[in-house]
Amino acid sequence: MLRLTGERGGRRAPPPSSQDGARRHILQVLVARGGTLTAGELSSRFSHSWPTTSRHLGVLLDAGIVSVATVGRRRHYQVERQRLGGVLALWLRAIGFELRPAGDGG
């Protein structure tokens, strides 16, 4: 099961209610900006500190929803759309919705 909260680095993560919104916001920013941003571009979009953003990115990286590539001295964060789509499909199925291909008539 995909976990977006829990233990990381031996520390217990804060309750999900205070953290999930920040991670959703990171994903929204990444998608809105074409799916890829550098660490600096990401950090400039949030009012909280870079270490806080970095912790949230670490959780998303661990879940496989975001990947990172180092290009020179820059780290480029990218949404893993297929993995994110799979996670969303599982979640929707768990609450009683089934995704159907476009044009399936239903």
Stockholm file with secondary structure:
# STOCKHOLM 1.0

chainA/1-106         MLRLTGERGGRRAPPPSSQDGARRHILQVLVARGGTLTAGELSSRFSHSWPTTSRHLGVLLDAGIVSVATVGRRRHYQVERQRLGGVLALWLRAIGFELRPAGDGG
#=GR chainA/1-106 SS CCCSSSEETTEECCCHHHHHHHHHHHHHHHHHTTSEEEHHHHHTTCSSCHHHHHHHHHHHHHHTSEEEEEETTEEEEEECHHHHHHHHHHHHHHTTCCCCCTTSCC
#=GC SS_cons         CCCSSSEETTEECCCHHHHHHHHHHHHHHHHHTTSEEEHHHHHTTCSSCHHHHHHHHHHHHHHTSEEEEEETTEEEEEECHHHHHHHHHHHHHHTTCCCCCTTSCC
//
